[in-house]
Amino acid sequence: MGMRRMREAILQTLYQHEFSKDEDISRLYDYSIEFIKLRSDLTQLGRKYVREILRFEKEIDTLINEFLLNWRLERLSIVDRNILRMGAYELLYVDNIPVQVTLNEMVEIAKRYGTENSGKFVNGILDRIAKSKCPRDKFLL
């Protein structure tokens, strides 16, 4: 449950960042976790996720765009777009989390915070990314 709450705080931070690009991302993250009681190791891991997602944002967005059929990333809802970014980051840059865990977590978060179709949509895109770009051993963890 702790990792889910961390991911939700990350989503909230990325969402806020869409509207206030000039704001310090660390302050946005601190605001997001203000009411969430996370273990300190998860707070720090979440902070790393946020920094890294923004660091690799162009690469991640380019990759997501490759797998969007008849869509552009800019046309997606802010929630779906940032769940896809977080999921793609975890699939490609976090070695110790199995593909299925990432897919399940992102789908559950999409169901909770997105539209009624967000879960299926997010699952479809991230599944295609995983099958195309993830090393085989990430499926076997």
N, C-alpha and C positions, 0 to 999 in steps of 0.2 A: 504493500500500500504506500510506503514511503516514496518509492520511485514514481508512482503515479502522481502523487501530490507534487513531486519535484517537476515532473513533466508539465503539469497543469500550471505551475508557477512560471515555467519557461514560456509556455504558450501565452500566458497573460502578459509577460514581459515583451515578447515579440509583437503581440497585438498592439500594445501601447507604443512600441517603437515605430510602428507604421504611421502613427499620428504625431509623434514628437521626435523626429530624427535627430534634432539638435540636442535633445536631453541625454545626459550621461546614462548609458545602458546599465551601469552598476546601480545607479539610483533607482531606475525603473525596476530592476530585479529586486532590490531591497524593499521597494514598495510592494511588489507582488508577494514577497514572502512574509511581509509584516504580520499577517494573520494566520499564516500556515506554520504549524510547528514542525519543522524539519530537523532531522539530526544534522549536526554541523557538517559531517562528511557529505551529506546530500546537498546541503546548502552550497558547499564549495563545488561539488560536482555540477550542480545546476548552473552556477556562475560560469564554470568552464564551458558547458554546453552553449550558453548564450554567447560568450565571446567567440567560440569556434564557429557557431552557426553564422554569425555576422562576418567572421573572417573568411569563410568559404561560401558566402552567400551567392556570389556570381556563379561559381562552379555548380553549386547546388541548384540554383534557379535554371541554369542552362540544361542541366541533367533532367530536371522535372519537366521542362518544356519539351524535351525530346519524347517524353512518354505521354504527354497530353494529346489526346486525339480531338482535333477540331476545337481546341481551346488554347488560350494563352494564359500564362500565370497571372498576369495583371487582371484578367477577367474573373478570376476565382474570388470567392469570399475571402476576407482577411483571415478568418479562422481556418478554412481549408488550406489556404496557401501556407500558413505558418505551421500547421500540423504536418503538411508535406515536407516542409523544410526541416523540421525537427526529425521526422521519420527518416528522410534521406540522409541527414547527418548521422543519425544513429546507425543506419545500415552501412554507410560507407566509412565512417571514421571512428566508430566505437567497436573494438574487436571482441569484447567479452560478453556481448549481448546477442543471443541467437536471433536469427531473422524472424522466427515465429513470435517471439516475445515482442519485438519491435512492432510487427504488424498488428498483433492483438492489442497492444497498448494504444497505438495510434488510432485504431478503429474505435476503441472504447471512448477515447477522448473526443473523437469526431462525433460520435453518437451523442455525447453529453453536451458538447458546445457548438456543434454545427447544425445543419439542417437535417431533415429526415433522411436525405440521400447521402449525407456526408460520409457516413461509415463505409458504405459500399464504394463510393468514389475514391476515398483515401486508400482503401484496401486494394482496389484495382491498380492504381498508379504505383503504390509502394511495392506491390507484389511483382509488377513488371520490372521495376527498378532492381529489386532484389534478385530476380531470376537472371537478369541481364548483367548486373554489375557486381554482385556480392561473390566473394570467394566461396567455394563449395563447403569449406569447413565451418562457415557461419551458419549453415543449415544443419550442421551436425552437433552443435554445442549443446 
